[in-house]
Amino acid sequence: MNFANSIVVLLAKNDPAGSGQLVKMLLPMVAIGLLFYFMMVRPEKRKKALHDEMVGNLKKNDRVQTFGGIFGTVVSIQSDSREVVIRIDETTNTKMRITQSSVARVISEKDSKNDN
């Protein structure tokens, strides 16, 4: 028996005739909890799952943008340490080592054309 059922049983024992009032009191709380779940928790889980999938599909030569706003090209991926090396300057061959989770988005070819 879970915690919520235990509370309902205890309250019902104290007032057997007024158990209908208990249901009327708990119903709005349950509705608010469900509303909170469907409007806040579920979309965040979906967003995190999409980000994890995107990060898992990173490959060499992908153009990426970090959450810090840095643009670069993936040079190598070390999946065991969850690190990515990106080249941020083509002329000086400057590279930066970042975590996979700091990649905000992968820039596709059509995104690059729209930015120009």
C-alpha positions as CSV (number, residue, x, y, z in Angstrom):
1,M,0.0,0.0,0.0
2,N,1.5,3.4,-1.0
3,F,1.6,6.5,1.1
4,A,-1.3,8.3,-0.5
5,N,-3.6,5.3,0.0
6,S,-2.5,5.1,3.6
7,I,-3.5,8.7,4.2
8,V,-6.9,8.2,2.5
9,V,-7.6,5.1,4.7
10,L,-6.6,6.9,7.9
11,L,-8.8,9.9,7.1
12,A,-11.7,7.8,6.1
13,K,-11.6,5.8,9.4
14,N,-11.8,9.1,11.4
15,D,-14.9,10.3,9.5
16,P,-16.7,7.5,7.6
17,A,-19.6,9.7,6.6
18,G,-17.4,12.6,5.3
19,S,-15.2,10.7,3.0
20,G,-16.9,12.3,0.0
21,Q,-15.5,15.7,1.2
22,L,-12.0,14.2,1.2
23,V,-12.3,13.2,-2.4
24,K,-13.6,16.7,-3.2
25,M,-10.6,18.2,-1.5
26,L,-8.0,16.0,-3.1
27,L,-9.4,16.2,-6.6
28,P,-8.1,19.7,-7.3
29,M,-4.7,18.8,-5.9
30,V,-4.5,15.8,-8.2
31,A,-5.6,17.9,-11.2
32,I,-2.9,20.6,-10.5
33,G,-0.3,17.8,-10.2
34,L,-1.3,16.3,-13.5
35,L,-1.3,19.8,-15.1
36,F,2.1,20.5,-13.7
37,Y,3.4,17.2,-15.1
38,F,2.1,17.7,-18.6
39,M,3.1,21.3,-18.9
40,M,6.5,21.3,-17.2
41,V,8.0,17.9,-16.6
42,R,7.1,16.0,-19.8
43,P,8.3,18.7,-22.3
44,E,11.6,19.0,-20.5
45,K,12.1,15.2,-20.7
46,R,11.3,15.2,-24.4
47,K,13.7,18.1,-24.9
48,K,16.5,16.4,-23.0
49,A,15.9,13.1,-25.0
50,L,16.2,15.0,-28.3
51,H,19.4,16.8,-27.1
52,D,20.9,13.4,-26.0
53,E,20.1,11.9,-29.4
54,M,21.7,14.8,-31.2
55,V,24.8,14.6,-29.1
56,G,25.0,10.9,-29.6
57,N,24.9,11.3,-33.4
58,L,27.8,13.8,-33.6
59,K,30.4,12.9,-36.1
60,K,33.6,14.4,-37.5
61,N,33.3,17.5,-39.6
62,D,29.9,18.5,-38.2
63,R,29.5,22.2,-37.7
64,V,28.3,22.9,-34.1
65,Q,27.4,25.8,-31.8
66,T,28.0,25.5,-28.1
67,F,25.7,26.9,-25.4
68,G,28.3,29.6,-24.9
69,G,27.8,30.8,-28.5
70,I,31.1,29.4,-29.9
71,F,30.9,28.0,-33.5
72,G,33.2,25.3,-34.6
73,T,33.8,22.1,-36.6
74,V,34.1,18.7,-34.8
75,V,37.6,17.4,-35.2
76,S,37.3,14.3,-32.9
77,I,34.9,12.7,-30.5
78,Q,36.0,10.7,-27.4
79,S,32.9,8.9,-26.4
80,D,34.5,7.2,-23.3
81,S,35.3,10.6,-21.7
82,R,32.3,12.3,-23.4
83,E,34.6,15.0,-24.8
84,V,34.6,16.7,-28.2
85,V,37.4,18.6,-29.8
86,I,36.2,21.4,-32.1
87,R,38.2,23.6,-34.4
88,I,37.1,27.2,-33.9
89,D,39.5,29.0,-36.3
90,E,40.4,27.6,-39.7
91,T,43.3,30.0,-40.4
92,T,45.3,29.3,-37.1
93,N,43.9,25.8,-36.6
94,T,42.8,26.8,-33.1
95,K,41.1,23.9,-31.3
96,M,39.0,23.7,-28.2
97,R,38.1,20.7,-26.0
98,I,34.5,20.7,-24.7
99,T,32.1,18.3,-23.2
100,Q,29.5,16.7,-25.4
101,S,26.7,18.1,-23.3
102,S,27.8,21.7,-24.1
103,V,26.9,21.3,-27.8
104,A,23.7,23.3,-28.2
105,R,23.0,22.4,-31.9
106,V,24.4,20.9,-35.0
107,I,24.3,23.4,-37.9
108,S,23.1,21.8,-41.1
109,E,23.9,23.0,-44.6
110,K,20.6,24.8,-45.0
111,D,21.1,26.6,-41.7
112,S,24.5,27.8,-42.9
113,K,23.0,29.1,-46.2
114,N,20.2,30.9,-44.3
115,D,22.8,32.7,-42.0
116,N,24.7,34.1,-45.0
